[in-house]
């Protein structure tokens, strides 16, 4: 049985959950944070080394400005209140995507990465303002400029996921069956699971079930 190194998750369904149960999308985004904390605990218990969470895509800028503002306020609050706890748990935070936010949020992201950079128990890769097509185009441009041979190994060196193993598992909640411009290169050989449950309803049991299915099939 091979150990899992990397699980990637598209956390879909927060807004729909909020509308269904609280009559507002933002309530779902807040509730989704609780699920993130549960999944982090399971990942540590399962000794998974990398957890990549698709938090905000390049396409998400099309959402209402009020919703975007609320999402970033949630993220700021999370970093301010939880980063010390993550650090104590020996968890590393890495941002993939473009740090093109407010000066305050950019500073918080940099500080959080710096504070946790030497931690080794679990690396959380937070995909923020991330789009896989942009990542690939940018990587090819840099590779061409470097004059190196165009091959898989050299291209990997210019991806935002450099030094991160490809995920063995990709999970998408929310009953939507598409990749939505997420890790298109990296998930070429991943086991993909499309879950009907909305992200706030996704449980430890659901996560453990998927992990068990993959590890027992190795």
One Martini backbone bead per residue (centre of mass of N, CA, C, O) as a GRO file, in nm:
protein
  218
    1UNK     BB    1   0.090   0.041   0.028
    2UNK     BB    2   0.072   0.358  -0.070
    3UNK     BB    3   0.131   0.663   0.013
    4UNK     BB    4  -0.002   0.968   0.057
    5UNK     BB    5   0.095   1.302  -0.060
    6UNK     BB    6  -0.170   1.417  -0.237
    7UNK     BB    7  -0.448   1.645  -0.200
    8UNK     BB    8  -0.713   1.771  -0.402
    9UNK     BB    9  -0.956   2.056  -0.374
   10UNK     BB   10  -1.286   2.139  -0.477
   11UNK     BB   11  -1.480   2.382  -0.301
   12UNK     BB   12  -1.799   2.316  -0.371
   13UNK     BB   13  -2.113   2.490  -0.253
   14UNK     BB   14  -2.133   2.731  -0.058
   15UNK     BB   15  -2.348   2.919  -0.183
   16UNK     BB   16  -2.577   2.706  -0.200
   17UNK     BB   17  -2.587   2.647   0.099
   18UNK     BB   18  -2.658   2.933   0.194
   19UNK     BB   19  -2.929   2.953   0.038
   20UNK     BB   20  -3.067   2.696   0.157
   21UNK     BB   21  -3.014   2.765   0.487
   22UNK     BB   22  -2.966   3.118   0.495
   23UNK     BB   23  -3.027   3.305   0.229
   24UNK     BB   24  -2.697   3.319   0.192
   25UNK     BB   25  -2.387   3.282   0.056
   26UNK     BB   26  -2.189   3.372   0.285
   27UNK     BB   27  -2.266   3.150   0.491
   28UNK     BB   28  -2.122   2.923   0.330
   29UNK     BB   29  -1.832   3.027   0.347
   30UNK     BB   30  -1.814   3.013   0.653
   31UNK     BB   31  -1.883   2.709   0.684
   32UNK     BB   32  -1.642   2.601   0.508
   33UNK     BB   33  -1.419   2.640   0.725
   34UNK     BB   34  -1.495   2.395   0.900
   35UNK     BB   35  -1.421   2.184   0.687
   36UNK     BB   36  -1.125   2.251   0.660
   37UNK     BB   37  -1.045   2.174   0.951
   38UNK     BB   38  -1.126   1.876   0.926
   39UNK     BB   39  -0.938   1.803   0.681
   40UNK     BB   40  -0.674   1.867   0.818
   41UNK     BB   41  -0.692   1.655   1.045
   42UNK     BB   42  -0.706   1.408   0.858
   43UNK     BB   43  -0.443   1.455   0.704
   44UNK     BB   44  -0.263   1.421   0.949
   45UNK     BB   45  -0.359   1.137   1.036
   46UNK     BB   46  -0.282   1.025   0.731
   47UNK     BB   47  -0.002   1.153   0.645
   48UNK     BB   48  -0.037   1.395   0.466
   49UNK     BB   49   0.170   1.640   0.298
   50UNK     BB   50  -0.055   1.744   0.079
   51UNK     BB   51  -0.289   2.031   0.054
   52UNK     BB   52  -0.512   2.137  -0.202
   53UNK     BB   53  -0.694   2.451  -0.223
   54UNK     BB   54  -0.969   2.586  -0.397
   55UNK     BB   55  -1.049   2.923  -0.329
   56UNK     BB   56  -0.955   3.115  -0.596
   57UNK     BB   57  -1.023   3.205  -0.906
   58UNK     BB   58  -0.991   3.386  -1.193
   59UNK     BB   59  -1.314   3.366  -1.239
   60UNK     BB   60  -1.420   3.488  -0.956
   61UNK     BB   61  -1.423   3.798  -1.042
   62UNK     BB   62  -1.733   3.773  -1.152
   63UNK     BB   63  -1.837   3.820  -0.898
   64UNK     BB   64  -1.970   3.984  -0.668
   65UNK     BB   65  -1.822   4.228  -0.485
   66UNK     BB   66  -1.942   4.153  -0.208
   67UNK     BB   67  -1.844   3.857  -0.211
   68UNK     BB   68  -1.543   3.908  -0.244
   69UNK     BB   69  -1.507   4.078   0.010
   70UNK     BB   70  -1.594   3.854   0.205
   71UNK     BB   71  -1.382   3.641   0.133
   72UNK     BB   72  -1.135   3.820   0.214
   73UNK     BB   73  -1.221   3.863   0.508
   74UNK     BB   74  -1.207   3.566   0.585
   75UNK     BB   75  -0.908   3.527   0.517
   76UNK     BB   76  -0.791   3.738   0.703
   77UNK     BB   77  -0.908   3.619   0.966
   78UNK     BB   78  -0.774   3.345   0.942
   79UNK     BB   79  -0.479   3.445   0.949
   80UNK     BB   80  -0.499   3.605   1.222
   81UNK     BB   81  -0.625   3.344   1.401
   82UNK     BB   82  -0.462   3.064   1.270
   83UNK     BB   83  -0.150   3.071   1.212
   84UNK     BB   84  -0.040   2.996   1.491
   85UNK     BB   85  -0.172   2.717   1.500
   86UNK     BB   86  -0.040   2.604   1.247
   87UNK     BB   87   0.249   2.638   1.347
   88UNK     BB   88   0.221   2.453   1.601
   89UNK     BB   89   0.141   2.204   1.394
   90UNK     BB   90   0.351   2.206   1.153
   91UNK     BB   91   0.231   2.404   0.927
   92UNK     BB   92   0.236   2.479   0.586
   93UNK     BB   93   0.211   2.777   0.382
   94UNK     BB   94   0.101   2.796   0.036
   95UNK     BB   95   0.090   3.003  -0.251
   96UNK     BB   96  -0.113   2.970  -0.540
   97UNK     BB   97  -0.072   3.226  -0.750
   98UNK     BB   98  -0.176   3.561  -0.757
   99UNK     BB   99  -0.072   3.841  -0.562
  100UNK     BB  100  -0.366   4.044  -0.634
  101UNK     BB  101  -0.432   4.233  -0.383
  102UNK     BB  102  -0.438   4.376  -0.115
  103UNK     BB  103  -0.194   4.495   0.080
  104UNK     BB  104  -0.291   4.347   0.335
  105UNK     BB  105  -0.320   4.059   0.217
  106UNK     BB  106  -0.041   4.028   0.095
  107UNK     BB  107   0.106   4.054   0.367
  108UNK     BB  108  -0.029   3.813   0.511
  109UNK     BB  109   0.067   3.598   0.312
  110UNK     BB  110   0.370   3.642   0.345
  111UNK     BB  111   0.383   3.603   0.653
  112UNK     BB  112   0.266   3.314   0.657
  113UNK     BB  113   0.483   3.183   0.486
  114UNK     BB  114   0.727   3.266   0.658
  115UNK     BB  115   0.641   3.143   0.937
  116UNK     BB  116   0.593   2.829   0.791
  117UNK     BB  117   0.840   2.731   0.601
  118UNK     BB  118   0.968   2.494   0.816
  119UNK     BB  119   0.739   2.311   0.799
  120UNK     BB  120   0.643   1.930   0.789
  121UNK     BB  121   0.363   1.785   0.827
  122UNK     BB  122   0.198   2.009   0.649
  123UNK     BB  123   0.099   2.123   0.320
  124UNK     BB  124  -0.073   2.415   0.232
  125UNK     BB  125  -0.225   2.478  -0.080
  126UNK     BB  126  -0.334   2.794  -0.178
  127UNK     BB  127  -0.565   2.870  -0.428
  128UNK     BB  128  -0.509   3.202  -0.553
  129UNK     BB  129  -0.567   3.335  -0.828
  130UNK     BB  130  -0.613   3.064  -1.002
  131UNK     BB  131  -0.482   2.931  -1.328
  132UNK     BB  132  -0.380   2.683  -1.534
  133UNK     BB  133  -0.343   2.819  -1.809
  134UNK     BB  134  -0.161   3.047  -1.711
  135UNK     BB  135   0.056   2.869  -1.588
  136UNK     BB  136   0.140   2.726  -1.855
  137UNK     BB  137   0.207   2.969  -2.030
  138UNK     BB  138   0.419   3.089  -1.836
  139UNK     BB  139   0.605   2.840  -1.833
  140UNK     BB  140   0.672   2.838  -2.137
  141UNK     BB  141   0.797   3.119  -2.149
  142UNK     BB  142   1.027   3.063  -1.944
  143UNK     BB  143   1.148   2.818  -2.089
  144UNK     BB  144   1.218   2.962  -2.353
  145UNK     BB  145   1.400   3.184  -2.224
  146UNK     BB  146   1.611   2.969  -2.102
  147UNK     BB  147   1.684   2.747  -2.343
  148UNK     BB  148   1.561   2.500  -2.270
  149UNK     BB  149   1.438   2.208  -2.292
  150UNK     BB  150   1.134   2.078  -2.403
  151UNK     BB  151   1.002   1.927  -2.114
  152UNK     BB  152   0.862   1.796  -1.840
  153UNK     BB  153   1.078   1.863  -1.629
  154UNK     BB  154   1.125   2.166  -1.706
  155UNK     BB  155   0.833   2.262  -1.674
  156UNK     BB  156   0.797   2.198  -1.370
  157UNK     BB  157   1.004   2.432  -1.282
  158UNK     BB  158   0.763   2.664  -1.381
  159UNK     BB  159   0.566   2.594  -1.182
  160UNK     BB  160   0.377   2.662  -0.894
  161UNK     BB  161   0.434   2.336  -0.812
  162UNK     BB  162   0.706   2.332  -0.737
  163UNK     BB  163   0.798   2.064  -0.528
  164UNK     BB  164   0.517   1.930  -0.587
  165UNK     BB  165   0.338   1.670  -0.588
  166UNK     BB  166   0.128   1.499  -0.747
  167UNK     BB  167  -0.189   1.413  -0.725
  168UNK     BB  168  -0.373   1.126  -0.638
  169UNK     BB  169  -0.612   1.325  -0.550
  170UNK     BB  170  -0.938   1.443  -0.666
  171UNK     BB  171  -1.177   1.669  -0.525
  172UNK     BB  172  -1.533   1.734  -0.593
  173UNK     BB  173  -1.779   1.922  -0.492
  174UNK     BB  174  -2.133   1.989  -0.577
  175UNK     BB  175  -2.211   1.821  -0.842
  176UNK     BB  176  -1.957   1.889  -1.035
  177UNK     BB  177  -1.813   1.775  -1.364
  178UNK     BB  178  -1.524   1.954  -1.328
  179UNK     BB  179  -1.207   2.139  -1.321
  180UNK     BB  180  -1.187   2.453  -1.350
  181UNK     BB  181  -0.880   2.526  -1.400
  182UNK     BB  182  -0.735   2.276  -1.224
  183UNK     BB  183  -0.450   2.120  -1.244
  184UNK     BB  184  -0.422   2.001  -1.543
  185UNK     BB  185  -0.133   1.877  -1.535
  186UNK     BB  186  -0.123   1.732  -1.241
  187UNK     BB  187  -0.400   1.532  -1.296
  188UNK     BB  188  -0.339   1.308  -1.515
  189UNK     BB  189  -0.319   1.058  -1.264
  190UNK     BB  190  -0.566   1.106  -1.105
  191UNK     BB  191  -0.803   1.048  -0.877
  192UNK     BB  192  -1.151   1.111  -0.938
  193UNK     BB  193  -1.394   1.291  -0.726
  194UNK     BB  194  -1.748   1.329  -0.739
  195UNK     BB  195  -1.941   1.512  -0.518
  196UNK     BB  196  -2.262   1.588  -0.415
  197UNK     BB  197  -2.180   1.739  -0.189
  198UNK     BB  198  -2.150   2.009  -0.024
  199UNK     BB  199  -1.890   2.136   0.135
  200UNK     BB  200  -2.024   2.176   0.428
  201UNK     BB  201  -2.117   1.849   0.411
  202UNK     BB  202  -1.837   1.752   0.423
  203UNK     BB  203  -1.675   1.480   0.575
  204UNK     BB  204  -1.462   1.280   0.733
  205UNK     BB  205  -1.589   1.021   0.623
  206UNK     BB  206  -1.575   1.093   0.325
  207UNK     BB  207  -1.267   1.128   0.314
  208UNK     BB  208  -1.181   0.848   0.423
  209UNK     BB  209  -1.319   0.682   0.201
  210UNK     BB  210  -1.143   0.780  -0.033
  211UNK     BB  211  -0.870   0.705   0.078
  212UNK     BB  212  -0.930   0.401   0.108
  213UNK     BB  213  -0.988   0.339  -0.189
  214UNK     BB  214  -0.703   0.413  -0.295
  215UNK     BB  215  -0.507   0.253  -0.104
  216UNK     BB  216  -0.649  -0.036  -0.169
  217UNK     BB  217  -0.580  -0.010  -0.495
  218UNK     BB  218  -0.256  -0.026  -0.502
   0.00000   0.00000   0.00000
